[in-house]
Structure formats: C-alpha cells, structure tokens
C-alpha cells in the first residue's frame, strides 16, 4: 500500500469499538482520514456524499447487517473495498461474507495484534488489480 492518505468509513454501532479501530489503525501507521457512522443508514448517507477508499463495517448493525450494506453498494455500482469486522462468536459469517462480495474480514479480538496496514494494503491492491 502506498503512503497516500486513505479515506476510510467505519460503520460500527459501538462507540468503544470506534476507538479500538482508530487505535489499531494508528498503531499500524495507516495514513487515513476516518469517518465514523453508527448504523447502516448513517453509513449509506456518508457514502452518498463522499467517495471512500475503504469501508470497515461491523457485521451486526442497526437497521440492517453488513450484507445489506454490500447489497446497497452493489446496487449503486460502487467498487469500494469492504472489510467486515466480527467477534469470534460470529466467525461463521466469514464464509457468507466472502460469498456476498466482501474483500476481507477481521475478528475484533485481533485488532490489538494485527497489522491493519498489511490487511488494508492487500485489500487496496486487490481492488487496483480488478480495475
């Protein structure tokens, strides 16, 4: 991943997770401006106003889950990469997520130990190869 400033939308209903994600991105030295939303509808509103390089979204969201968000992105012909965040107890959703077009998924329990720079770099690189 190049060191360009990325525009990342983070959709998660838990404000404590907003901080965990921010901390993980900063620790991994991901150069980004972050926009936070707490629901699917809020996220879609931001998406309608601005182009993002990446979307990090919790699987369980108010109004609709991440799969509905993916469907909405596909309906709008947006190719923004999406990484789904889940808890270990929800890891079974990973298979469904990939079948529905998600670019990657992460366990929230890993946010303190993984390199978000590497994960995001791989996802962005895959997007560039598709284009």
VMD Tcl script that draws the C-alpha trace (Angstrom):
set ca {
  {0.00 0.00 0.00}
  {1.29 3.41 -0.88}
  {1.51 6.00 1.88}
  {-1.26 8.17 0.36}
  {-3.88 9.40 2.80}
  {-6.82 7.00 2.62}
  {-10.41 7.97 3.25}
  {-11.94 5.24 5.43}
  {-15.56 4.93 6.52}
  {-16.01 2.94 9.73}
  {-19.53 1.71 10.44}
  {-19.96 0.26 13.92}
  {-22.74 0.76 16.48}
  {-20.33 0.54 19.45}
  {-18.51 3.78 20.20}
  {-15.91 1.85 22.22}
  {-15.12 -0.11 19.06}
  {-14.67 3.17 17.16}
  {-11.76 3.93 19.48}
  {-10.33 0.38 19.24}
  {-10.38 0.61 15.44}
  {-8.84 4.10 15.48}
  {-6.11 2.88 17.84}
  {-5.39 -0.15 15.67}
  {-5.12 1.99 12.54}
  {-2.84 4.49 14.27}
  {-0.64 1.75 15.79}
  {-0.33 0.15 12.35}
  {0.57 3.56 10.87}
  {-2.28 3.54 8.33}
  {-2.34 7.04 6.81}
  {-6.04 7.83 6.81}
  {-8.82 10.25 7.49}
  {-11.60 8.47 9.32}
  {-15.34 8.98 9.15}
  {-17.46 7.17 11.74}
  {-21.07 6.03 11.43}
  {-23.08 4.02 13.94}
  {-25.69 2.46 11.64}
  {-26.23 1.22 8.11}
  {-28.40 4.23 7.24}
  {-25.80 6.69 8.56}
  {-23.10 4.88 6.59}
  {-25.14 4.98 3.39}
  {-25.75 8.70 3.91}
  {-21.99 9.31 4.10}
  {-21.42 7.09 1.06}
  {-23.94 9.18 -0.89}
  {-21.99 12.36 -0.11}
  {-18.38 11.27 -0.39}
  {-16.17 8.69 -2.08}
  {-14.26 6.40 0.29}
  {-11.19 4.27 -0.39}
  {-12.31 1.62 2.10}
  {-15.23 0.69 4.33}
  {-14.69 -1.12 7.64}
  {-18.04 -2.33 8.94}
  {-19.32 -4.38 11.81}
  {-21.42 -7.33 10.72}
  {-24.21 -6.54 13.18}
  {-25.61 -3.08 12.52}
  {-28.79 -1.24 13.44}
  {-31.41 -1.29 10.66}
  {-29.54 -3.87 8.54}
  {-26.43 -6.02 8.68}
  {-23.25 -5.74 6.63}
  {-24.73 -7.95 3.91}
  {-27.48 -5.40 3.28}
  {-24.80 -2.73 3.10}
  {-22.92 -4.81 0.49}
  {-26.14 -5.19 -1.48}
  {-26.69 -1.41 -1.42}
  {-23.12 -0.78 -2.61}
  {-23.62 -3.24 -5.48}
  {-26.91 -1.55 -6.41}
  {-25.07 1.78 -6.61}
  {-22.30 0.19 -8.73}
  {-19.68 1.13 -6.16}
  {-16.50 -0.93 -6.03}
  {-15.32 0.39 -2.67}
  {-13.48 -2.41 -0.84}
  {-15.25 -3.65 2.29}
  {-13.74 -5.34 5.34}
  {-16.26 -6.89 7.73}
  {-15.48 -6.88 11.46}
  {-16.89 -9.64 13.64}
  {-16.43 -11.16 17.07}
  {-15.08 -14.69 17.43}
  {-18.56 -15.94 18.22}
  {-19.70 -14.63 14.80}
  {-16.77 -16.01 12.79}
  {-19.15 -18.29 10.88}
  {-20.34 -15.24 8.94}
  {-16.96 -15.05 7.16}
  {-17.91 -17.68 4.59}
  {-21.19 -15.91 3.84}
  {-19.37 -12.57 3.68}
  {-16.95 -13.78 1.01}
  {-19.79 -15.31 -0.99}
  {-21.54 -11.93 -0.94}
  {-18.52 -10.00 -2.15}
  {-16.71 -8.76 0.95}
  {-12.99 -8.18 0.38}
  {-11.80 -9.41 3.78}
  {-12.92 -9.88 7.34}
  {-11.28 -9.38 10.71}
  {-12.06 -10.57 14.19}
  {-12.44 -7.64 16.55}
  {-10.42 -9.59 19.09}
  {-7.43 -9.32 16.72}
  {-7.49 -5.53 16.40}
  {-4.85 -5.17 19.11}
  {-2.41 -7.61 17.50}
  {-2.69 -7.48 13.71}
  {-1.14 -5.02 11.29}
  {-4.04 -3.11 9.76}
  {-1.51 -1.62 7.33}
  {-0.91 -5.07 5.79}
  {-4.58 -6.07 5.73}
  {-5.72 -2.79 4.17}
  {-2.78 -2.77 1.78}
  {-3.76 -6.21 0.47}
  {-7.39 -5.19 0.01}
  {-6.49 -1.96 -1.79}
  {-4.01 -3.81 -4.00}
  {-6.70 -6.38 -4.97}
  {-9.03 -3.53 -5.92}
  {-6.37 -1.97 -8.18}
  {-5.76 -5.33 -9.87}
  {-9.52 -5.69 -10.59}
  {-9.68 -2.27 -12.27}
}
mol new
graphics top color blue
foreach p $ca { graphics top sphere $p radius 0.5 }
foreach p [lrange $ca 0 end-1] q [lrange $ca 1 end] { graphics top cylinder $p $q radius 0.2 }
display resetview
